[in-house]
Amino acid sequence: MISSAFYYRDVFNVGYLKAIPHANFIHDLVNYPEKYDTAFFSHTRNSMGKDFGFHGDIEPRNTCKSQIRKYLDQLNSDFLLVLIMENFDESLVMLKRVLNWSFHDIVYFKINSHKHEHTVLNSTEKAKFRNTSFLDFEIYEYFEDDFYKEVEFFQTVLVKTSEFCLRKNSTEIVALSIGKSRWDEKFQVTQLDCEWMKTKELSPSFVLLLNIFNSHDALSRFCWNEQKKQKGVIKFKIESTLLRTVSNLLRRIIFVHKGKSVNINFKT
């Protein structure tokens, strides 16, 4: 709000901001909203609420807070990503990943920044501004809090997954069930998932399996034995600990080599 107040006063010459004495500009704006900032929506009061489509008849009562929460839940389901200005660069990187953009698409430089005097609000002023611009606080804290709660939930899932995959008796539970959350549908972590996660990324077997999924001709490139002239037969050596994993995966895949089906022989 502080930066916006100086910007709209000095750059756009907004009337109600120009009317506030310069000596205690921000302090007067916060302490005397009934005199200087009377509108429910303004450049310095609930501006995000207006942008998100809220009506100006909402009051900071508990009954209205439930309505605000319901509307924010709807917004959260409508928008794939909400960016936070205070984490602008981090937000842009997230946007880049979601849209599969390059850095060329998000590179920028500041053109609407405005230098102004440093102003610090005391605790009383912060509380008063929070009450005046309660809708913006609700919006900001909703999305910021939701993000950190999702991270906290994910960390809980990681702990459960680790306990499941590293347990001594792997035959007791077939799969770990993770219930539906506000961020995702329910899913299961299987023993096969555990074996994948415990696989060393540079092992020949793991590289082979990645290529199996990336190309129908991967086996012919990596494993085909032309010298033995065993048509339609592929032989490869695999680590015994991954044999079940590979076997389960290959059962789901039909391989074709030069138009003919391929038989797969395992050698441990």
Contacts in CASP RR format, 6 or more apart in sequence:
PFRMAT RR
TARGET T0000
AUTHOR 0000-0000-0000
METHOD contacts of the structure
MODEL  1
MISSAFYYRDVFNVGYLKAIPHANFIHDLVNYPEKYDTAFFSHTRNSMGK
DFGFHGDIEPRNTCKSQIRKYLDQLNSDFLLVLIMENFDESLVMLKRVLN
WSFHDIVYFKINSHKHEHTVLNSTEKAKFRNTSFLDFEIYEYFEDDFYKE
VEFFQTVLVKTSEFCLRKNSTEIVALSIGKSRWDEKFQVTQLDCEWMKTK
ELSPSFVLLLNIFNSHDALSRFCWNEQKKQKGVIKFKIESTLLRTVSNLL
RRIIFVHKGKSVNINFKT
1 44 0 8 1.000
1 45 0 8 1.000
1 129 0 8 1.000
1 133 0 8 1.000
2 26 0 8 1.000
2 116 0 8 1.000
2 119 0 8 1.000
2 121 0 8 1.000
3 114 0 8 1.000
3 116 0 8 1.000
4 43 0 8 1.000
4 44 0 8 1.000
4 47 0 8 1.000
5 17 0 8 1.000
5 25 0 8 1.000
5 26 0 8 1.000
5 29 0 8 1.000
5 43 0 8 1.000
5 44 0 8 1.000
6 25 0 8 1.000
6 114 0 8 1.000
6 116 0 8 1.000
6 117 0 8 1.000
7 112 0 8 1.000
7 114 0 8 1.000
7 116 0 8 1.000
8 14 0 8 1.000
8 17 0 8 1.000
8 43 0 8 1.000
8 44 0 8 1.000
9 17 0 8 1.000
9 18 0 8 1.000
9 20 0 8 1.000
9 25 0 8 1.000
10 114 0 8 1.000
10 116 0 8 1.000
11 114 0 8 1.000
14 43 0 8 1.000
16 36 0 8 1.000
16 37 0 8 1.000
16 38 0 8 1.000
16 39 0 8 1.000
16 42 0 8 1.000
17 29 0 8 1.000
17 43 0 8 1.000
17 44 0 8 1.000
19 36 0 8 1.000
20 28 0 8 1.000
20 29 0 8 1.000
20 36 0 8 1.000
21 28 0 8 1.000
25 119 0 8 1.000
26 119 0 8 1.000
26 121 0 8 1.000
27 119 0 8 1.000
27 121 0 8 1.000
27 125 0 8 1.000
28 36 0 8 1.000
29 36 0 8 1.000
29 37 0 8 1.000
29 44 0 8 1.000
30 121 0 8 1.000
30 125 0 8 1.000
30 128 0 8 1.000
30 129 0 8 1.000
30 132 0 8 1.000
31 125 0 8 1.000
31 128 0 8 1.000
33 45 0 8 1.000
33 128 0 8 1.000
33 132 0 8 1.000
37 44 0 8 1.000
37 45 0 8 1.000
37 132 0 8 1.000
39 45 0 8 1.000
40 46 0 8 1.000
40 56 0 8 1.000
41 47 0 8 1.000
41 49 0 8 1.000
41 50 0 8 1.000
41 56 0 8 1.000
44 133 0 8 1.000
45 132 0 8 1.000
45 133 0 8 1.000
45 136 0 8 1.000
46 54 0 8 1.000
46 56 0 8 1.000
46 133 0 8 1.000
46 134 0 8 1.000
46 135 0 8 1.000
46 136 0 8 1.000
47 136 0 8 1.000
48 135 0 8 1.000
48 136 0 8 1.000
48 139 0 8 1.000
48 140 0 8 1.000
49 135 0 8 1.000
49 136 0 8 1.000
49 139 0 8 1.000
52 75 0 8 1.000
52 139 0 8 1.000
54 68 0 8 1.000
54 71 0 8 1.000
54 135 0 8 1.000
58 64 0 8 1.000
58 67 0 8 1.000
58 68 0 8 1.000
58 135 0 8 1.000
60 131 0 8 1.000
60 134 0 8 1.000
65 138 0 8 1.000
68 135 0 8 1.000
68 138 0 8 1.000
69 138 0 8 1.000
69 142 0 8 1.000
72 138 0 8 1.000
72 139 0 8 1.000
72 142 0 8 1.000
72 143 0 8 1.000
76 82 0 8 1.000
76 142 0 8 1.000
76 143 0 8 1.000
76 146 0 8 1.000
80 98 0 8 1.000
81 91 0 8 1.000
81 94 0 8 1.000
81 95 0 8 1.000
81 98 0 8 1.000
82 143 0 8 1.000
83 91 0 8 1.000
83 92 0 8 1.000
83 94 0 8 1.000
83 95 0 8 1.000
84 91 0 8 1.000
84 140 0 8 1.000
84 143 0 8 1.000
84 144 0 8 1.000
84 147 0 8 1.000
85 91 0 8 1.000
92 106 0 8 1.000
92 108 0 8 1.000
93 106 0 8 1.000
95 101 0 8 1.000
95 106 0 8 1.000
96 102 0 8 1.000
96 103 0 8 1.000
96 105 0 8 1.000
96 106 0 8 1.000
99 105 0 8 1.000
121 129 0 8 1.000
130 137 0 8 1.000
150 183 0 8 1.000
153 181 0 8 1.000
153 183 0 8 1.000
157 178 0 8 1.000
160 176 0 8 1.000
160 178 0 8 1.000
161 176 0 8 1.000
161 189 0 8 1.000
161 197 0 8 1.000
164 173 0 8 1.000
164 176 0 8 1.000
164 189 0 8 1.000
164 194 0 8 1.000
165 189 0 8 1.000
165 193 0 8 1.000
165 194 0 8 1.000
165 197 0 8 1.000
165 198 0 8 1.000
167 173 0 8 1.000
170 191 0 8 1.000
174 190 0 8 1.000
174 191 0 8 1.000
175 188 0 8 1.000
175 189 0 8 1.000
175 190 0 8 1.000
175 191 0 8 1.000
176 188 0 8 1.000
176 189 0 8 1.000
176 190 0 8 1.000
177 186 0 8 1.000
177 188 0 8 1.000
178 186 0 8 1.000
178 187 0 8 1.000
178 188 0 8 1.000
178 189 0 8 1.000
179 186 0 8 1.000
179 187 0 8 1.000
180 186 0 8 1.000
192 245 0 8 1.000
192 248 0 8 1.000
192 249 0 8 1.000
195 241 0 8 1.000
195 242 0 8 1.000
195 244 0 8 1.000
195 245 0 8 1.000
196 245 0 8 1.000
199 205 0 8 1.000
199 206 0 8 1.000
199 242 0 8 1.000
199 245 0 8 1.000
200 206 0 8 1.000
203 239 0 8 1.000
203 242 0 8 1.000
205 238 0 8 1.000
205 239 0 8 1.000
205 242 0 8 1.000
205 246 0 8 1.000
206 242 0 8 1.000
208 218 0 8 1.000
208 222 0 8 1.000
208 223 0 8 1.000
208 236 0 8 1.000
208 238 0 8 1.000
209 246 0 8 1.000
209 249 0 8 1.000
211 218 0 8 1.000
211 221 0 8 1.000
211 222 0 8 1.000
212 218 0 8 1.000
212 219 0 8 1.000
212 249 0 8 1.000
212 250 0 8 1.000
212 253 0 8 1.000
215 221 0 8 1.000
216 255 0 8 1.000
216 256 0 8 1.000
217 257 0 8 1.000
219 234 0 8 1.000
219 236 0 8 1.000
219 255 0 8 1.000
219 257 0 8 1.000
219 262 0 8 1.000
219 264 0 8 1.000
220 234 0 8 1.000
220 257 0 8 1.000
220 258 0 8 1.000
222 236 0 8 1.000
223 234 0 8 1.000
223 235 0 8 1.000
223 236 0 8 1.000
224 234 0 8 1.000
224 257 0 8 1.000
225 233 0 8 1.000
225 234 0 8 1.000
225 235 0 8 1.000
231 260 0 8 1.000
232 257 0 8 1.000
232 260 0 8 1.000
232 261 0 8 1.000
232 262 0 8 1.000
232 263 0 8 1.000
233 262 0 8 1.000
233 263 0 8 1.000
233 265 0 8 1.000
234 255 0 8 1.000
234 257 0 8 1.000
234 262 0 8 1.000
234 263 0 8 1.000
234 264 0 8 1.000
234 265 0 8 1.000
235 265 0 8 1.000
235 267 0 8 1.000
236 266 0 8 1.000
236 267 0 8 1.000
237 267 0 8 1.000
237 268 0 8 1.000
238 246 0 8 1.000
238 266 0 8 1.000
238 267 0 8 1.000
238 268 0 8 1.000
239 268 0 8 1.000
240 268 0 8 1.000
243 266 0 8 1.000
243 268 0 8 1.000
246 266 0 8 1.000
247 266 0 8 1.000
250 264 0 8 1.000
254 261 0 8 1.000
255 261 0 8 1.000
255 262 0 8 1.000
255 264 0 8 1.000
256 262 0 8 1.000
END
